[in-house]
C-alpha cells in the first residue's frame, strides 16, 4: 500500500508522480485498479471518484500518465515535446469535451461534458497537463535527482535541487558515501 504523502502539488504533477524511482528503476505506483482507486481517493477534492474502473480503463489512464510524464521530462529538459504524447493528451481533452471554468482569481477547473466517467477523468487529467505546460512559470518545474525519487516538483527557490528535505538528506548521504569509498588521493 502506497502512502501518498507528497500529494498537493499541481494535479498534473501529482498524476505524473504515480511513478517513483526504486533501486535505479522506475516503479509504477498505480499498477492495479485498487492502487489507482487509492490515489484517486486522495485526490477527492480535485477529481470525481469512479464507481467502477476496468483493467482497460486503468491501462488507458496509465497510458495518459506516461504521455504526461514524457511531456514533463521534455519540458524540464528544454526539449521538443514528443508529438505522440501531445496527440494523446489533446485527444483525451477533445474526447471528453473538456472545457475550463473560472473558480477564482488565477484558478480554473476542468469540466468534461462526456458521460463516460473514465473518459471524463482522462479529460480532466489531460487538461491539467495542458494547463501546467502552458504556464509561464514552467521553469519552476523540476525533476528531483535524489536517489530513490525521480519525481517532479515546483521549486520554491531557483537553486532548489530536491523535492523535499528528506530527498536532500538522502542525496547528501549518498554523495558522502561515494566520497568515502574513493581511494585516498583520487580526484572526484
Secondary structure, 3 states (H helix, E strand, C coil): CCCCCCCCCCHHHHHHCCEEEECCEEEECCCCHHHHHHHHHHCCCCCCCCCCCCHHHHHHHHHHHHHHHHHHHHHHHCCCCCHHHHHHHHHHHHHCCEEEEEEECCEEEEEECCCCHHHHHHHHHHHHHHHHHHCHHHHHEEECCCCCCCCEEECCCCCCCCCCHHHHHHHHHHHHHHHHHCCCCCCC
